[in-house]
Amino acid sequence: MMRFTSTLAIAATLSLLSLGAQAAAPSNWPAGARDAFVNDCSAAASQNVDAKTAKAHCDCGADKINAELSTAEIKELMTNQNASPELKNKAVAAISSCKVVKKK
């Protein structure tokens, strides 16, 4: 779980250019999985931006994954390091619109 979570977190940090926001939706995340994703993502993203910006970026990514993937798909990604490339790409595509502006 951690390895793919870290992969998603790194992918999320690669999209650092402008912040997107989304209204809250019913959660498709399995219990505790969203927090684990946001924590891992924030740790990775904070290497490039301040902690507040990193968390906002990762919360956006978690919301986008929630909107685009089913509970079963999220669970598959979080628990199976051998999840299909198509599913991994779907998750990365979902978070690609969550971008932040790096401070100069």
Secondary structure, DSSP 8 states (H G I E B T S, - for coil): -HHHHHHHHHHHHTT-SS----------S-TTHHHHHHHHHHHHHTTTS-HHHHHHHHHHHHHHHHHHS-HHHHHHHHH-TT--HHHHHHHHHHHTT-------
